[in-house]
Each structure stands twice: as C-alpha cells, then as structure tokens.
Amino acid sequence: MSRPDLRSLPQPPTRPGNGHLQDWAVQPLPLIEAGAQAARAAGRDVFRLRLGLPAVVGFSPAWNRRLLTDLRAFVSAGSFSRVVPYLSGGVILSDAPGHAGRRQLMNPGFGRAHLAALQARTRAALPPVPDGDFDALAWADRTVLALLNAAYFSGEFDAGLLHAFLAPLRRSFPVPALPRPLLFLRVEAEVRRLGHRRLVEGGDDLLAVLAPLPGGFEEVRVSLAAAHDTTTHALAYALWFLARYPQWHTPEHHAAVLKEVLRLYPPGWMGSRRLNRDVDWNGVRLPHGALALYSPYLSGRDPALWERPDTFDPARWHAKPPAWAYLPFGGGERLCLGMHLAQMLIHDVLGALPPLQAIRGDDTPQPGITLGPRGPLVVRRH
C-alpha cells in the first residue's frame, strides 16, 4: 500500500476553476488561517494549497526547524524570491554547499562590531519628528530610506533615485515582480560608481565592505531591497503601538515592544523553499519539486504555542519564546543577514522618539512582499 501523498492533506476551501489562486492573490492571510485551522482539526501541522503546482504550508516548530535546517532537501532555488527581480540573486538564492562560504564573506559587515562603527553616522541621518499630526507609516518609510543610505553609502546615494528604486516594493502584486530594466540599470550604475570610489579611496560603510567581494554589487542591491520594507513596516508598527500604549515607551521596554510587534506582524510573513527530493513528513510523502512554505505569521499566532496569541502584550517577553516558534528573521544557517542592522536602526529611532499619541489609523496587516499596515497611522507628539 502506497504512502499518503500531498493530496491527502487538509486544505482551506477552494474556488471552482482556480483552487486557491484567487484567494492567494487577494486575501492570503484569511486563506492561510483557514488552512491552519483545517490542519489543526485534522491533527496535522501542515496543509495543502492549490496554486497551480504542488504546495504545502507548515506552521509547527518541528516543521520550521526541519525546513530551515535541512538545506539539502529544502532549497531556495525556485522559491518565491526568484519571481521578484529585487530579490532574485545574491546570497538569498544561493544554496548549500555554496551558501555558507558566501554568507561567511558577508557576515563581518553586518555584525554588531562593524555596525557599531556606523552608528554615529546613521543616528546623525535620523530625520526630526514632525510637529502636529503625521502618518507614522510614511515617516517610517522616509526615515528608513535615510538611515539605509547612511549605512550603505554614507548618505551619498541620490535620494530620489533610491526612493524610485524601492517604492514599488511597497505596492501589492504584481507590481514588485514587474521588470524595470532602465531603473535597475540606473541604480546599478550608481552603485558601481560609488563602489569603485570605495575600492580606490576606502571607507567603512556597507558598500565599502561588500564592493570587494565576488558579486558584491549584486549583494548591495539585493540586501538593500530586502532591508527597506521589512525595517519600515516593523518601525511603523512599533511607533503605532507606542502611541497607543505609552506606558511601554521607555528604553527598557523597547526591546520587548519590538519583539511583540515582530511576533504579531512579521514583515517576512511567509517564507518559501522548493523540495529538492521527496520528503516524508509524518507519514505523508511530499514530492520533489513542490513548494514548501513556512509562515512566521501563523507560528507567531498559534494558540497552541502562545497565550492570548492575538493580543499585544510585551510582558510575555519576560519568558523565552517556544523554540522555533518565533521566526521574524528566519532561522538556522539562513538567519537574516540584516537582522542586527534592522534592530540597531529601529532601536535608535525608538530611543529618540518623544512621547506619542495615537490619533487614528488602520493597522490591518496588508500582505505583499512584506507584511505591513494598511495605514495611514496618524500620530502626534503627546
């Protein structure tokens, strides 16, 4: 008797003719929440999605650990990043055995010691907090743009070009996946111009660290694109919740606030791999070539893992989270390269913020390349 295969797994309700494709495009969060509910009811930790090719989504710590540590079976080549030009390349799409060596070359530039040397420069680039009412989401966007320009390019990259390059990532699909050859050529030319200057004159920004590496200019483009929206959305949510819950707006509480924001609204709400071979998962055969997905959003809100999972409660971070259940930066060997950079920038911004008051806003999570608030999030100095 043959083993059960992916078709035997629970799945959310489908639509005639297109399976889950329409809901995946229009309302993916309710879709995956329904899938997780069906899986739990069946005693499973994975469910099937019908997206035109075999796809399985898991949300348990065991699934997360397997997917993020078995780098031979779960590979990045052919994952969702491949269809987004901004993220298609560099260390993001490299697989074992080459990934570890490439990552090792890049790690020093993104480590705490080197970032601390850049901190005075990034703090100096922090824009002032506006007087009167302002949209925390729009302000976070402008702020992160300025801080990344300082960290990567010592503030020398043309701000208008940088904004034009990164702005499409904030749009819903298919906008981020559309080719923009002329824009990419302009950005590449500017990266190379500044990069060659670093090779001749030296420097200590991230461009100076990456430019001498094989494929270094590509790594600059890809890591910059990966950093901008993720950091922007995490910062915007942090500002909004500090404005709503001002009792948490103290330096000793900011770390817990950011962790709680990233649990509830992880910018990387869904991660993807492709199966490089057949995998047996709790007696079910998952086929070679299938999409294998993990969701920090589902894992961070799993009622089996978290008490009152949908409630904003930074106090929960007095205790350690369940292992492999909190994954805003991924895990294992592929832990997000920019994790320390994002945390440094956000904490510096939060530490410089005056008391805020929430005026009005829509913090409904809006999934795209990253998960961010629908907005606006209007706040003012308190």
N, C-alpha and C positions, 0 to 999 in steps of 0.2 A: 504494500500500500504506500503510495507516494505521500510525502510530507505536505501539509497545507502550505499554500503559497500566498503571495500578497493579496490575491483576490478574496481570501478568507477573512481578511482583517475588517474590523468595523470601519465605517466611514460616515461623514456627515451627509445629510440629504443632498441628492443630485438634482440637476435640472435636465429635462429631456433634451438630448441632442448635443450638449456640451459638458456633461459631467459636472465638474467643479470650476471650469474655466471662468465662467461669468462671475461667480461669487469671489473667486480668487482675485479677479481684476477689480471688482467693485467694493467688496466688503470682506477682505481676507481675515480680519480679526474675528468677527462672528463665525466665519467658516471654520477656523481652526479651533475656536472654543467649542463649537458643536462637535467637531471631530474628537477633541479630548474628552468631552462628556460621553460620547458613544464608546470610546475606548475604555473609560473607567467602568461604565456599566457592563462591559463585556469582560472585565478583569484584565484588560490589556494596558500597556503603556505606549502603544503605537497605534496609528490609524492610517488608513489609505486615503490618498487624494487622487482623483482622476483629472490630470492636467494635460492629457494628450500623450503622456509617457508614464511608465510606472513611477509612483512617488509614494513615499512613506514618511510620516511625521512622528517623531517620538518626543516625549517630554519628561521622562523619569531621570533621576540622577544616573541610573545604570546605563540608560541609552546615551545620555550626554557624554558620559565618560568613555564609553566604547567608541562613539563616533569621533570624539576629539583626540583620542589617543591611539587608535588603530589606524595609523596613517597609510598603511599598505592597502587596506580594504576600502577605506573611505577617503577619496581623493578630491582635490579641489578642481582639477582639470574637468571642464564640462559642467561646473556648478553655475549658479545664477550670476556670479560675478563676470562670467565670460560674456554675457549679453550686454553689459554696461561698459561702454568704452572707457569711462573714467577709472574703472576698477579692473579692467581686463589687462593684466600684466603684472610684472614685478613679483615680489615675494608672496603676494596674496594668492597667486595662481600656481606657485611652484609647489611641487610635491616631493615626498621622500624618494630617493635619498638626498636630492639636491637642496631641499628646503633648509635643512639645519645649517649647512655651511653658509648659505646666502643670508639667513637670518643672523648668524653669528657675526658676520661682517657689519651688519647694520645696528646691532644691539647697542654698541657703545654710544652712538649718537643720541639714542633715545633713553639712555639710562639716567638714573637720578643725578649722578655726579655731573654729567655734561649739561643736563637741563638746569641744574642749579646755577651753572655759569651763565646761562642765558636769561635767568630770571629777572635781573635788573632791567634788561632790555625789554622784555615782554611787559613788565609792570609799568615801565615808562610809556608804553604804547596804549595803555588802558584808557579808553575814552571816558570823559566825565559822565556822571549820571545826570540825565536831563532834569530840569525843573518842570514842575507840573506833571500832567498825565502823560505817560508814554507806554508804547507797546513793548513789553519785555521780550517778546519773540523777535521783533525787528531789531531792537537794541542788541540782543544777544548775537544776532547774525552779524551786525556791523562790528561788534566788539571782537568776536572770534576771528573775523577776517583780519582785523588789525593785529591781533595777537599772533596769529599764524604767520602773517607777513613778517613780523618782527623775529619770530623764532626761526623761520626757514630762510629769510632773505635779508635780515637786519633792516626790514622796512623799505627795501629798495625796489621791490616789485611794483609795477604800475598798478595802483589800487583799482582803477576802473577795469583794467583787463582781468585782474584777479577776480573781481566781482562777477564780470561777464562769464568767466570760465566756470565758476562754482554755482552760480544762480540756478541753472537747470536741475541740479541735484535736489533742490527743494520742491520741484514740481512732481506731480503724480505721473505714473507710467502712461504712455510710453516715452514721455519727454526725456528722461535721463538716458534712455537707450538709443536715442536718435543720433546718428553720426554728425559730427561738427568738424569736418576736416580743416577748414580755414581757421577756426578758433583754436583748435588744438595745435596747428602749425604756429600760430602767433605765440601761444603760451610756451611751446617747446623752444621757439627761438629766444624768447626772453629768459627762460630757464638756462639755456645754453650760454647766452651772453653773460649772465651773472655768474654762472658756474665756471666758465673759463676765467673770469676775473678772479674767482676764488683759487683756482688752480695756480694762477700766477702770483697773486698777492697774499694768499692765505686767508684765514678767517676762522671764526668759531661757531657760526650759525649752522643750522642743519644742512643747508646746501653745501657748505664747505666740507662737512663730514661725508655727505653722500656723493658729491661730484666725482671724487677719485675712484669710486667703486665701479666694478663692471655693471653696466646697466643703471648707473647711479642716477642719471637724469630721469629715466623712467620711474625709478623708485620715488623721486621727488614728486612727480606728477601724481602718481597713484596714492602715495601716503598722504599727500595734501588733500586730495579729494576725499579720501577715507576719513580724514580728521575733521573736516569742516562741519558737515551737517551733524555728525554724531556729537561733537562738542557743543555746537549751537543749541541743539534740542535739549541736551542734558542741562545746559546752563539756563535755558529759558524756563524749563520746568522747575529748576531749583529756585530761581527768582520768584516764580509764581507761588510756590509753596511757602517760601519765607515770608512773602507778603500776606499770605492767608493765615499763616501760623507764626506770628512774630516772636513767640516765646522760644522758637528754635533758632532765631537769628543771633547766635553768639558763636565766636570762633570754636569753642569746644564742642559745639553741636553740628558744625557744618559737615564734618565727615559722615556722620550718621544720616544727615539730611540727603546728601548726595547718594549714599548707598541706597536709601529708601526710594529716591527718585529713579535710580537705575534699576531697582527691582521692579517697580510698577511700570516704568516706561523705558525699557532698554532700547536705545536707538537702533542697535542691531537686533531687531525683534525676531528675525528668522535667519538661521544660518543653513547653508546647503553644501552638500558633498555629492559625489557620484560613487556608486558601488563599483569597485574595480574587480570584484569577483562576487560569486554567490555568498551570502551570509545567512547563517541560521540564527534567528532571534526568537528565543523561547519557543522553539519548535516550528517556527514559520520560516519558509525559505524566501529570502529577499533576493531578487535576481540581479545578476551582473548588469550594469548599465542603468539601474534605477536611480532616481533622485532620492537621497536620504537627507531629511531635514531635521533640524533641532530648533527649538523655539525658547530663547530666554524669556520671552513674554509669558508663554504657558508655564514654564518651570517656575518663574518668579511669582506666579499667582495660583499655584497648585494648592488646593485646600488640604491635601494630604501632607504637605510639607510646611505650610505657613499658617499660623493662627491669624484669623481675620485677614485673609490674603489681599482683599481689595481696599483695605484701609491704610491710609498714610499714617505710619507710626514709626518715627525714627528710633523710638525707645527699644524697638525689637533688636536693634543692633548692639545692645549690651551683651548679647549672646552671639556665638558664632552661627552662621547660617548652615543649613544642611549641606554636606559636601556635594558638589556638582549640581546644585540647585540654583545657584546664583552665578550667572554667566554673562554679565553685560559686556565683558571684554573677551569672551570665548574662554578657552582653557587649554591646558597641556602645552605642547611644543608650539602651537599656533596662537598662543595668547597674544592679544592685540599689541602690535609694536608700539602704538602711540598711547598706551594706557597711562604711563606716567606723565606724558606731556599733557593729555587732556585733564587729568586730575590736578596737575600743578596750575594750569591756566584757570580752571573753574574755581579752585580754592582761593587763588589770588583775587579773582573778581569778587567772590562772596565776602572775602575779608575786607574789601574796600567799599562794600555797599553800605549806604546809610539805611536806617530803618525804612521799610517799605509798607505800603498799604495797598491791598488788592481792591481795585475799583470794579472791574467787570472783565469777563473773559470766557473763552471756550477752550477748556483743556482736554477736550475729547481727543484721544490718540488717533492720529492720521497716519496710516502706514504707507510708505513709499520705499525708496532705497533705505531710508531710515525711518524710525518712528518718532514723530514729533506732534506737538499740539496743533489742533486746527487753527486756534488763535482767532482774533488777537487776544493778548493777555495784558490788559491795561492796568498799570500800577502807578503809584506816585510816592514821592518821599513822604514819610509819615511825620 
